[in-house]
Structures are given as C-alpha cells and as structure tokens.
C-alpha cells in the first residue's frame, strides 16, 4: 500500500451538469468551490439527502477527534486505493493538525507504526474492517479500553462510512480536484 495518486481506468461516470447540481443544492451552489464528491452526490438525486446527512453526522459527531477521523479517512483511502479521498483529505488532515510524518506514515505498507498509539490503533481497526470485514477480538478490546463503548461504535461507523465513500468515489471515478478548493477546510461541507 502507498498513497493513491490516480485512477487506473479511463471510463468514469460524469459529474452532473451545473443545472442538475443547482436543482439539488439550491441557489447557494458555487461551482468553483463545491467539491467534486458533493457534486457527484447531487447526481444521486433522491439519495442525496441521506448521503449528505451522513457526511454531516460524521464530521460533527461529539467525541470524535478531527485528527482521529482524518487518520481513518487516509488509511481507508490507502487500503482501498482511493485517489480522490486521499487527495481531498491529505490537506484536511494537515488542517486538522496531523504532521507531514503522521500523514505519510498512515500510507505505510503493512501495519502502521511509529506514530501516536491511538492513530496506530485506528489504522489497525481500519485495516481489519476494510480487508477482513470485521475486527479481531484484540483490536476491538483495545478500542473499547481506549475509547469506551459509544466512541468505539462511532469509530467503527466512521470506518464503515469511509469504506463506502471510497468505493463510491472509485466506482464513479470522481474527478480529482484541479483547484485548491480545500483551503483551510477540515470538512467537505
């Protein structure tokens, strides 16, 4: 595993046109600032409210450290080879306070080591859920001991969401961002 940088296929689902996106997002839609993932979500029509609600929940839930969330996002992008997810969140991770070394280490081959132990645990949980569909008893016990029941459930949900999102991004082949829309964001919304 290494950080993904590009799609290997040439066929993609096109982004919806601006009028279709504006119909879903409303008059506040700004084509130059709206991330491509949100544009592609808008192309799901009646599924859009559920998708955007999940994004809002993941990025605003109580008890989740933004750096922890970004570690999960980058690790899921690495494991699932999602170039869009990596590109968008590499900057958001830095904005949330992760160091360059921590961001690079999350893209390591094999088990992630040499960074904060909580980041290592979240990478291990992301690896297990993404590759095996479950957690080992050891990893789940450590999650519970470290974060407690409620936050552990939230982290498992977060890993599941970013697996789904990476599959959506890869399946549609959402175009990488070509301008710096991320700026100082720590959320896609």
C-alpha positions as CSV (number, residue, x, y, z in Angstrom):
1,X,0.0,0.0,0.0
2,X,1.1,3.5,-0.8
3,X,-0.9,6.7,-1.1
4,X,-3.1,6.5,-4.2
5,X,-2.5,9.2,-6.8
6,X,-4.6,8.5,-9.8
7,X,-7.3,6.2,-11.2
8,X,-6.0,3.4,-13.4
9,X,-9.2,3.3,-15.6
10,X,-10.3,5.7,-18.4
11,X,-14.1,5.2,-18.1
12,X,-16.0,7.3,-15.5
13,X,-19.5,8.4,-14.5
14,X,-19.5,12.1,-15.5
15,X,-20.3,14.7,-12.9
16,X,-23.8,16.1,-13.3
17,X,-24.1,19.3,-15.2
18,X,-24.3,22.5,-13.1
19,X,-28.1,22.9,-13.6
20,X,-28.7,19.4,-12.2
21,X,-26.4,20.1,-9.2
22,X,-28.1,23.5,-8.6
23,X,-31.5,21.8,-8.6
24,X,-30.3,19.6,-5.7
25,X,-28.1,22.0,-3.8
26,X,-30.1,25.2,-4.3
27,X,-29.2,28.7,-5.2
28,X,-26.2,28.7,-2.9
29,X,-24.4,26.3,-5.2
30,X,-20.9,27.6,-6.1
31,X,-19.4,25.5,-9.0
32,X,-15.9,26.8,-8.2
33,X,-15.9,25.9,-4.5
34,X,-18.2,22.8,-4.3
35,X,-16.1,19.7,-4.0
36,X,-16.5,17.1,-6.8
37,X,-17.7,14.5,-4.3
38,X,-20.6,16.7,-3.3
39,X,-21.3,17.3,-7.0
40,X,-21.4,13.5,-7.6
41,X,-23.6,13.0,-4.5
42,X,-26.0,15.6,-6.1
43,X,-26.2,13.3,-9.1
44,X,-27.8,10.6,-6.9
45,X,-31.0,12.7,-6.8
46,X,-33.3,11.3,-4.0
47,X,-30.3,9.6,-2.3
48,X,-28.6,13.0,-1.8
49,X,-30.3,14.0,1.5
50,X,-29.2,10.7,3.1
51,X,-25.7,10.9,1.9
52,X,-25.1,14.5,2.9
53,X,-26.7,13.8,6.3
54,X,-24.2,11.0,6.9
55,X,-21.4,13.4,5.9
56,X,-22.7,16.0,8.4
57,X,-23.0,13.4,11.1
58,X,-19.5,12.0,10.6
59,X,-17.9,15.4,10.6
60,X,-19.9,16.9,13.5
61,X,-20.4,14.0,15.9
62,X,-19.4,14.5,19.5
63,X,-16.4,12.7,21.0
64,X,-14.5,12.2,17.7
65,X,-11.2,14.0,17.4
66,X,-10.7,15.5,14.0
67,X,-7.2,14.1,13.7
68,X,-8.5,10.6,14.5
69,X,-11.2,11.0,11.8
70,X,-8.5,12.1,9.3
71,X,-6.3,9.1,10.2
72,X,-9.3,6.8,9.4
73,X,-10.0,8.6,6.2
74,X,-6.5,8.5,4.9
75,X,-6.0,4.9,5.9
76,X,-9.2,3.8,4.2
77,X,-8.2,5.7,1.1
78,X,-4.8,3.9,1.2
79,X,-6.2,0.4,1.8
80,X,-8.9,0.8,-0.8
81,X,-6.8,2.8,-3.3
82,X,-9.0,5.8,-3.4
83,X,-7.1,8.7,-5.1
84,X,-9.8,11.3,-4.7
85,X,-10.3,10.5,-1.0
86,X,-6.5,10.8,-0.4
87,X,-6.1,14.0,-2.4
88,X,-9.0,15.8,-0.7
89,X,-8.1,14.6,2.8
90,X,-4.4,15.0,2.8
91,X,-4.8,18.7,3.1
92,X,-7.8,18.4,5.5
93,X,-5.6,16.1,7.7
94,X,-2.9,18.8,7.9
95,X,-5.6,21.4,8.6
96,X,-6.9,19.2,11.5
97,X,-3.3,19.1,13.0
98,X,-1.7,16.0,11.7
99,X,2.0,16.4,10.8
100,X,3.6,15.5,7.5
101,X,5.3,12.5,9.1
102,X,1.9,11.2,10.5
103,X,0.2,11.7,7.2
104,X,2.9,9.9,5.3
105,X,3.1,7.1,7.9
106,X,-0.6,6.4,7.6
107,X,0.1,5.4,3.9
108,X,2.6,2.8,5.0
109,X,2.7,-0.7,3.7
110,X,1.8,-3.2,6.4
111,X,1.0,-2.3,10.0
112,X,1.2,1.4,10.8
113,X,3.8,2.1,13.5
114,X,6.0,4.9,14.7
115,X,3.2,7.4,15.4
116,X,0.7,8.1,18.2
117,X,-0.6,4.8,19.6
118,X,-4.2,5.9,19.2
119,X,-3.5,6.6,15.5
120,X,-1.9,3.2,15.2
121,X,-4.9,1.6,16.8
122,X,-7.3,3.4,14.4
123,X,-5.2,2.3,11.4
124,X,-5.2,-1.3,12.6
125,X,-9.0,-1.2,13.0
126,X,-9.4,0.4,9.6
127,X,-7.2,-2.2,8.0
128,X,-9.1,-5.1,9.7
129,X,-12.5,-3.8,8.8
130,X,-11.5,-2.8,5.3
131,X,-9.7,-6.0,4.5
132,X,-11.5,-8.6,6.6
133,X,-14.9,-7.1,7.2
134,X,-14.5,-7.4,11.0
135,X,-12.2,-6.7,13.9
136,X,-10.1,-9.1,15.8
137,X,-11.0,-9.5,19.5
138,X,-7.7,-7.9,20.4
139,X,-8.3,-4.8,18.3
140,X,-11.9,-4.5,19.5
141,X,-10.9,-4.9,23.1
142,X,-8.2,-2.2,22.7
143,X,-10.8,0.2,21.0
144,X,-13.2,-0.3,23.9
145,X,-10.4,0.1,26.5
146,X,-9.1,3.2,24.8
147,X,-12.3,5.0,23.7
148,X,-15.3,3.3,25.5
149,X,-18.4,1.8,24.1
150,X,-20.1,4.9,22.5
151,X,-17.0,6.4,20.8
152,X,-15.9,2.9,19.7
153,X,-19.2,2.5,17.9
154,X,-18.7,5.9,16.3
155,X,-15.2,4.9,15.1
156,X,-16.5,1.7,13.6
157,X,-19.2,3.7,11.9
158,X,-16.6,6.1,10.7
159,X,-14.5,3.4,9.2
160,X,-17.6,1.8,7.5
161,X,-18.6,5.2,6.1
162,X,-15.2,5.9,4.6
163,X,-15.1,2.4,3.1
164,X,-18.5,3.1,1.5
165,X,-17.3,6.5,0.4
166,X,-14.0,5.2,-1.1
167,X,-16.0,2.6,-3.0
168,X,-18.4,5.3,-4.3
169,X,-15.5,7.5,-5.3
170,X,-13.6,4.7,-7.0
171,X,-16.8,3.3,-8.7
172,X,-17.8,6.6,-10.1
173,X,-14.2,7.7,-10.6
174,X,-14.9,11.1,-9.1
175,X,-12.5,13.6,-10.8
176,X,-9.6,14.7,-8.6
177,X,-9.8,18.4,-7.6
178,X,-8.0,20.6,-10.1
179,X,-8.0,23.8,-7.9
180,X,-7.4,24.4,-4.3
181,X,-10.9,24.1,-3.1
182,X,-9.8,22.6,0.2
183,X,-8.0,25.7,1.6
184,X,-8.3,25.6,5.4
185,X,-11.3,23.1,5.5
186,X,-11.5,20.2,7.8
187,X,-14.8,19.0,6.3
188,X,-16.1,18.7,2.8
189,X,-19.1,20.8,3.7
